Amino acid sequence: MIRLMDPVGGGVPLWEEQALERSLGPARARSAALVRRLVDAARALAADVGPDFTVPQVAAKAGVSLKTLYRCFSGKDALLLAVFEEDNRAAADVLAGMMAGSDDPLERLRAFITGLFELSTASPSEGYILLVMREYFRLAQHHSEGVEHVLSPFVDLLAAELERADDAGVVRLRDARRDATAVFLLAISHVCPLVLADEDADSPATARFVADFALSALGAGG
């Protein structure tokens, strides 16, 4: 009798992976659709109700039971982080499109910063952007790793552009990711007052100031 050898390295055999995918695939698809519905419901309530929306309201809007919701998300904070991550990925794609209008590394960096101000202060839902700004600070206190992950689409995009500018010799980097994080947080620290308090502030002028300051700190033109 031929003895079948164990897979090299003790990994999962291909047939097992294929069988599991065949059996679990439909369930995964249903779970993905459910999670999407819950995140969409949370986003809609955040825009309509503001920060006071409740988990039961999300479940009701999504048409599921609370028990079903809690099988997917641990609570309201987890839902908010999911909403913010989705929206940040989309916003980073928009920023990348704004930057694509120039081949000049410094102009691309400037477009990132001014574009971030534009996206943050020209939201079609003022209530939603207010919620985002306020909830980020609260979530950062209790879910710092989660918030860091949620912000990574912006930091990743900026770090890649900083490396491109460094390769071109127009900026001087210490560490691309740390520098990108510092520039991003500098921009956000100026965006927040515009959104939360100062209705009369000149957003484009503030964006230009932050861009000039950040580029100068990175050694642009030096």
N, C-alpha and C positions, 0 to 999 in steps of 0.2 A: 504494500500500500504506500502511495506517495504521501509524505507528510508535508503539509503546508507550513512554510517557514513564517515565523513572526515577522512583521514589517520591520525594516531596518530602522534602528533608532527608537523603536517602540512607539512610533506615532500612530495616529488613528488611520486605519486602512481606508483607501479611497472608496471602497464599496460601502463602508460604514458612513463616511461623510455624505455620499450620494443618497443613501437610504434615509439618513437623518434629515437632509435637506428636503427630500421628497415628502417625508411625513410631517415635518415642522414648517415647511414653506407656507402653506395656506394659513396656518396659525400666526406665523410672523407677519404675513400681509394684513391679517385682520387686526393684529396688535398695532401695527404701524398706522393703520387707518384710524384706530381708536385714539392713539396718542396724538395724531394730527388734529383730530376733532377737539380734543381737550385743550390743546395749545391754542387753536383758533378761537375757541370759546373764551379762554382766559384773556387773549389779546383784545377781543371785542369788548369784554366787560371792563378791562383796564381803560379802554378809550371812552366808554360810555359812562361808567360809574366812578372811575378813578381808583385810588388806592384802597378804598373801603370795600371793594368787592370781596365776596366770600367763596370759600371752596364749594359749599352747597350750590351757590349760584352757578359756578362753572359746571358742576355735574348736571344741573338742570338744563342749562343752555346746550350742553353737549348731548343731552338725552340719555345719560347713563346714571347708574346708581352711585352713591358715595363710595360704596365698597369697591366698585369697579374703578373709580377714579384713584382711590388709595392703593390699588394694585399697581398703578402706573406711576404715581407721584406721591411723595411723602407729605406734601402739603402745599400751601400757597407759595412759599418761597421757592420751592422746586418748580412750580408752574411759571413763576415770574422769570426765573433764570432761563427756563426753556424758551419763553417768549423773547427775552432779550437776546439770547444766543441766535435765534432764527433771524431776528430783525437786524442784528449786527452783521451777520454774514451777508445779508442782502445789502445793507448800507456800505459795507466794505467793497462789494462788487460795483456799486454806484461810484464810489470814490475812485476805484481803479479806472473806471470809464472816464471820469473827469481828468485824471492824470494822463490818460492815453493821448490827450490832445497835444502833448508836447514831447519831444525827444530830449529836451534839455533837462539834466538831472535836477538842477536847482528849481526850475519851474515846476517840475513834477512834485517836488517836496512842498513847494509853496501851494500847489493845487490841492495837495492832501490836507493841509492845515486850513486853508480858506474853504475848501469843500466841506470839511467837518463842521465848520461854523454854519455854512449854508444849510446843510442837512438838519442840523440841530435846531436852528432858529426859524426854519421855513416849513415846519411840520404841518401837514393838513389837519392834525388833531392836536390843538394846544394842550388839552387835558392830558393826552397820552404822553407827550414829551415832558410835561411837568412831573407826571408819575415816574417816568424813567429816571429823571435826574434825582428825585427825592429817594426813590427806592434803591438806587445804586449805592448811595451812601449807607443806608441801613443794612443792605445785604452784605456790603463789604465788611461790616463789623462782625457778622455771624457766619458768613460763607465766603471767606477771602479767596480760597482756592477756586470756588465756583465762579466768582466774579472775575478773577484773573483769566479763567478759561473763556468766559463770555466775551471779554474784551480782546481776546487773542486775534480775531480776524483783523482788527485795526492795527494792532502792534505788529503782527506778522507782515502785513502789507507795507507798513512804514519801515520796518527793519530791512526788508528786501530793497526798498528804494534807497535807504541810507547806504547799504552796501554797494549799490549801483553808483551812487554819487561818490563814495569813497574810492571805488575802482577808477572813476574818471578823474580823481584828484581834486575835486571841488569842495569836499568836506574832509574833516579829520575825525575819525571815529575812535572811541575808546572800546566800546563793546556795542555791536549793532543793536542787540535786543534791549539792553539797558538804556542806551541812548534813545531808541524808539519809544520805550515806555516813558522816559522822562519828557520827551517832546509831546507825546499824546496826553499825558497828565497835565502838562502845562496848558495845552489847548483847552482841555476839559475844565480846568480851574477858571478859565476866562469865559467859557461857554455858560457855565452854571449860573453866574449872576445875571447874564443876559436873559436867560430863560426864566429864572425864578423870581427876579426882583426888578431889574433895571429896564423898564419898558422903553425909556427914552434913549438908551445907549445906542451908539452907532456900531452895529454888528460888523459891517465890512471893514470899518476902520480898526476895530479891535482885532479882527482876524489878520489884517495886514501887519499890525504891531506885533502880534504873537509870531507870525511867520518871519518877520525881520529879526526878531529877538532870537528865535530858535536857530535860524540859519547862521546868525552871528556867533552864537554859542558853539555851533558845530564847526566853526572855522571857515565858513563860506567866504570866499574872496580874500582870505588872509594868507 
